[in-house]
Amino acid sequence: MKKGLLIAIVFLAISLLAACGSEESSGSGQGLYDDEKLVIGVTAGPHEEILEKVTELAEEEGIEIESKVFTDYVMPNVALAEGEIDLNIFQTEPYFNAFKEDRNLDLVKSFDTVTFPMGIYSLDVDDVSELPEGSTIGLPSDPTNSGRALLLFEQAGLIELDSETGISSTVRDIDKNNGNYEFVELDSAQIARQLEELDAAAINTNFAIEAGFTPTEDSIYIEPKDSPYINHAAVRAENEDDEIIQKLADIYRSQEVKTFIEEEFGGSLIPSW
């Protein structure tokens, strides 16, 4: 009798522990999503400002957003993969695919946001045709933005690239450089600050705006409005179909946010919807 009672008590204790473990594990997968709250990572500047508008609208829908601002292109994806944030908004698909493949991250694209046309900037000349022979020209050092910048230089008539390399182009793929330009690869976030030391540079729009430039007015050459480099939101694969993510997409891609972008940035940013 005593032996049977002891077995029953042990069985009950094991069951209770298993139940507790089940509750903890079910909560850790969804995290803040279950509470109608999202921690969203963005880069400083336009993405941050747009998110502030989205946050206002989301609050009306009962969704709380906490923003986490980054100053580079590396940490937002690392923080997302490690669970420090629930979603990030800052990158183009080519960059995203290359980054997650290189680091073997289980992240997926969620929804398109805005396009930031990359521009060429100079403190010395007003047009790319005025750049003197031997000019030193800066460009981003990460592979995707470097290739994008080189394609921009080609469009501007500064160089000709190997026709087969495309977005994967590096400075070694320059076939013609009649101006004998020297191309210097720099960290994307630092290029605008180092422009005084360069004759010109390709700068991502978010960093250009952060540095005080108005891309449509201050660039000496800029990507066309049909640029394929649309930014998008990214999430962990396990949260791809979460209802709150779908709600956020609807809020972000609303007419209210589109109007805000058009009025606030005057064509320097292009909504994808």
C-alpha positions as CSV (number, residue, x, y, z in Angstrom):
1,M,0.0,0.0,0.0
2,K,2.8,2.4,1.0
3,K,4.8,1.4,-2.0
4,G,1.8,2.1,-4.3
5,L,1.3,5.5,-2.7
6,L,4.9,6.4,-3.2
7,I,4.8,5.5,-6.9
8,A,1.7,7.6,-7.3
9,I,3.4,10.6,-5.7
10,V,6.5,10.3,-7.8
11,F,4.4,10.0,-11.0
12,L,2.4,13.1,-10.0
13,A,5.6,15.1,-9.4
14,I,7.1,14.1,-12.8
15,S,3.8,15.1,-14.5
16,L,3.9,18.5,-12.9
17,L,7.5,19.1,-13.9
18,A,6.8,18.1,-17.5
19,A,3.8,20.4,-17.6
20,C,6.0,23.3,-16.4
21,G,8.6,22.5,-18.9
22,S,6.0,22.5,-21.7
23,E,4.7,25.9,-20.7
24,E,8.2,27.4,-20.7
25,S,9.2,26.0,-24.0
26,S,5.9,27.1,-25.7
27,G,6.5,30.6,-24.4
28,S,10.1,30.9,-25.6
29,G,9.4,30.2,-29.2
30,Q,6.9,33.0,-29.7
31,G,8.2,35.3,-27.0
32,L,6.9,38.8,-27.3
33,Y,4.7,37.9,-30.2
34,D,2.1,36.3,-27.9
35,D,1.8,39.6,-26.0
36,E,1.1,41.7,-29.1
37,K,4.5,43.4,-28.8
38,L,7.4,43.5,-31.2
39,V,11.0,44.5,-30.8
40,I,12.0,45.8,-34.2
41,G,15.6,46.6,-35.3
42,V,16.3,49.4,-37.8
43,T,19.2,51.5,-38.9
44,A,19.4,55.1,-37.7
45,G,17.9,57.7,-40.0
46,P,14.9,57.1,-42.4
47,H,14.1,53.6,-41.3
48,E,14.0,54.8,-37.8
49,E,11.7,57.7,-38.7
50,I,9.4,55.5,-40.7
51,L,9.2,53.1,-37.8
52,E,8.1,55.9,-35.5
53,K,5.1,56.5,-37.8
54,V,4.4,52.8,-38.0
55,T,4.5,52.6,-34.2
56,E,1.9,55.3,-33.8
57,L,-0.5,53.4,-36.2
58,A,0.3,50.0,-34.6
59,E,-0.6,51.4,-31.2
60,E,-4.1,52.1,-32.5
61,E,-4.4,48.4,-33.5
62,G,-3.3,47.3,-30.0
63,I,0.3,46.4,-31.1
64,E,3.2,47.7,-29.0
65,I,6.5,48.3,-30.8
66,E,9.8,48.8,-29.2
67,S,12.5,50.0,-31.6
68,K,16.2,49.1,-31.4
69,V,18.4,51.4,-33.5
70,F,21.6,50.1,-35.1
71,T,24.4,52.1,-36.8
72,D,25.8,49.3,-39.0
73,Y,24.6,46.6,-41.4
74,V,25.9,43.6,-39.5
75,M,24.3,43.6,-36.0
76,P,20.6,43.8,-37.0
77,N,20.7,40.3,-38.6
78,V,22.9,38.9,-35.8
79,A,20.5,40.3,-33.1
80,L,17.6,38.9,-35.0
81,A,19.1,35.4,-35.2
82,E,20.0,35.5,-31.5
83,G,16.5,36.5,-30.5
84,E,17.4,40.0,-29.2
85,I,14.8,41.5,-31.6
86,D,11.8,40.0,-33.4
87,L,12.2,41.6,-36.8
88,N,14.5,44.0,-38.6
89,I,14.0,46.5,-41.4
90,F,17.0,47.9,-43.2
91,Q,18.4,45.7,-46.0
92,T,18.0,44.8,-49.7
93,E,17.4,41.2,-50.7
94,P,20.8,40.6,-52.3
95,Y,22.6,41.7,-49.2
96,F,20.3,39.7,-47.0
97,N,20.7,36.5,-49.0
98,A,24.5,36.8,-49.0
99,F,24.7,37.6,-45.3
100,K,22.5,34.8,-44.1
101,E,24.2,32.3,-46.4
102,D,27.6,33.3,-45.2
103,R,26.6,33.0,-41.5
104,N,24.2,30.1,-41.9
105,L,21.3,32.0,-40.3
106,D,17.7,30.7,-40.3
107,L,16.1,34.0,-41.3
108,V,13.6,34.7,-44.0
109,K,12.3,37.7,-46.0
110,S,8.9,39.0,-44.7
111,F,7.6,42.0,-46.7
112,D,8.9,44.7,-49.0
113,T,9.3,48.2,-47.5
114,V,11.1,51.1,-49.4
115,T,13.8,51.7,-51.9
116,F,16.8,53.8,-51.0
117,P,18.4,54.8,-54.3
118,M,22.2,54.8,-53.9
119,G,23.9,58.0,-55.0
120,I,27.3,59.4,-55.9
121,Y,28.3,62.4,-53.8
122,S,31.2,64.9,-54.0
123,L,32.1,68.1,-52.2
124,D,34.3,69.2,-55.2
125,V,32.2,68.8,-58.4
126,D,28.6,69.0,-59.4
127,D,28.5,66.3,-62.0
128,V,30.3,63.0,-62.5
129,S,31.6,64.2,-65.8
130,E,33.7,66.8,-63.9
131,L,35.7,64.4,-61.9
132,P,39.3,64.8,-62.8
133,E,41.5,62.0,-64.0
134,G,43.0,60.0,-61.1
135,S,40.2,60.9,-58.7
136,T,39.9,58.9,-55.5
137,I,36.4,57.4,-55.3
138,G,35.0,55.6,-52.2
139,L,32.5,52.7,-52.2
140,P,31.1,50.3,-49.6
141,S,33.3,47.4,-48.6
142,D,30.7,44.8,-48.0
143,P,30.3,42.6,-51.2
144,T,26.7,43.3,-52.1
145,N,26.9,47.1,-51.7
146,S,30.3,47.1,-53.3
147,G,28.8,45.4,-56.4
148,R,25.9,47.8,-56.4
149,A,28.2,50.8,-56.3
150,L,30.3,49.5,-59.1
151,L,27.2,49.0,-61.2
152,L,26.2,52.6,-60.3
153,F,29.7,53.8,-61.5
154,E,29.2,52.0,-64.7
155,Q,25.7,53.6,-65.2
156,A,27.3,57.0,-64.6
157,G,29.9,56.3,-67.3
158,L,32.9,56.2,-65.1
159,I,33.9,52.6,-65.7
160,E,33.0,49.4,-67.6
161,L,32.6,46.1,-65.9
162,D,32.9,42.5,-66.9
163,S,29.5,41.8,-68.4
164,E,29.1,38.5,-66.6
165,T,29.7,39.7,-63.0
166,G,26.7,41.9,-62.3
167,I,25.9,42.5,-58.6
168,S,28.8,40.2,-57.7
169,S,31.3,42.6,-59.3
170,T,34.4,43.6,-57.4
171,V,37.0,46.3,-58.3
172,R,39.0,43.4,-60.0
173,D,36.1,43.1,-62.5
174,I,36.6,46.6,-63.9
175,D,37.4,46.2,-67.6
176,K,37.8,49.8,-68.5
177,N,38.8,52.7,-66.2
178,N,39.7,55.5,-68.7
179,G,39.8,58.1,-65.9
180,N,42.4,56.1,-64.0
181,Y,40.2,56.4,-60.9
182,E,41.4,54.9,-57.7
183,F,38.6,53.1,-55.9
184,V,38.8,52.8,-52.1
185,E,36.5,50.4,-50.2
186,L,35.3,51.7,-46.9
187,D,32.7,50.8,-44.2
188,S,29.3,51.9,-45.4
189,A,28.5,53.8,-42.3
190,Q,31.8,55.8,-42.4
191,I,31.9,56.9,-46.1
192,A,29.9,60.1,-45.7
193,R,32.1,61.2,-42.8
194,Q,35.2,60.6,-44.9
195,L,33.9,62.4,-48.0
196,E,36.2,65.3,-47.4
197,E,39.2,63.0,-48.0
198,L,37.7,61.7,-51.3
199,D,36.9,63.2,-54.6
200,A,33.6,61.4,-54.7
201,A,31.9,58.3,-53.2
202,A,28.9,56.1,-53.5
203,I,26.8,56.4,-50.3
204,N,23.8,54.5,-49.2
205,T,20.8,56.8,-48.9
206,N,20.2,56.2,-45.2
207,F,23.8,57.2,-44.4
208,A,23.6,60.1,-46.8
209,I,20.5,61.5,-45.1
210,E,22.0,60.9,-41.7
211,A,25.0,63.0,-42.8
212,G,22.7,65.9,-43.8
213,F,22.5,65.3,-47.5
214,T,19.2,65.4,-49.5
215,P,19.9,62.6,-52.1
216,T,17.7,64.0,-54.9
217,E,19.4,67.4,-54.6
218,D,22.9,66.8,-53.3
219,S,24.0,63.7,-55.2
220,I,25.9,64.2,-58.5
221,Y,24.4,60.9,-59.8
222,I,21.7,58.7,-58.4
223,E,20.1,55.3,-59.2
224,P,16.9,55.5,-61.3
225,K,13.6,55.3,-59.5
226,D,13.1,51.7,-60.8
227,S,16.1,50.5,-58.9
228,P,15.7,46.8,-58.1
229,Y,17.2,47.2,-54.6
230,I,14.1,47.2,-52.5
231,N,14.5,47.0,-48.8
232,H,12.5,44.5,-46.8
233,A,11.7,43.2,-43.4
234,A,13.2,40.0,-42.1
235,V,12.2,37.6,-39.4
236,R,13.3,34.2,-38.0
237,A,11.9,31.4,-40.1
238,E,9.9,30.0,-37.1
239,N,7.9,33.3,-37.0
240,E,7.3,33.8,-40.7
241,D,3.6,33.1,-40.6
242,D,2.8,34.7,-37.2
243,E,-0.4,36.7,-37.3
244,I,1.2,39.8,-35.7
245,I,3.8,39.9,-38.5
246,Q,1.0,40.0,-41.0
247,K,-0.7,42.8,-39.1
248,L,2.5,44.7,-39.0
249,A,3.0,44.3,-42.8
250,D,-0.5,45.7,-43.4
251,I,0.2,48.7,-41.2
252,Y,3.6,49.4,-42.7
253,R,2.3,49.1,-46.2
254,S,-0.7,51.4,-45.6
255,Q,-1.6,54.6,-47.4
256,E,-0.9,56.6,-44.2
257,V,2.7,55.4,-44.1
258,K,3.1,55.9,-47.9
259,T,1.9,59.5,-47.6
260,F,4.3,60.1,-44.7
261,I,7.3,58.8,-46.7
262,E,6.4,60.9,-49.7
263,E,5.9,64.1,-47.7
264,E,8.8,63.6,-45.3
265,F,11.5,62.5,-47.8
266,G,10.5,64.3,-51.0
267,G,11.3,61.5,-53.4
268,S,14.6,60.4,-51.8
269,L,12.9,57.2,-50.6
270,I,10.4,55.3,-52.8
271,P,7.6,53.2,-51.2
272,S,7.3,49.7,-52.8
273,W,3.5,49.7,-52.7
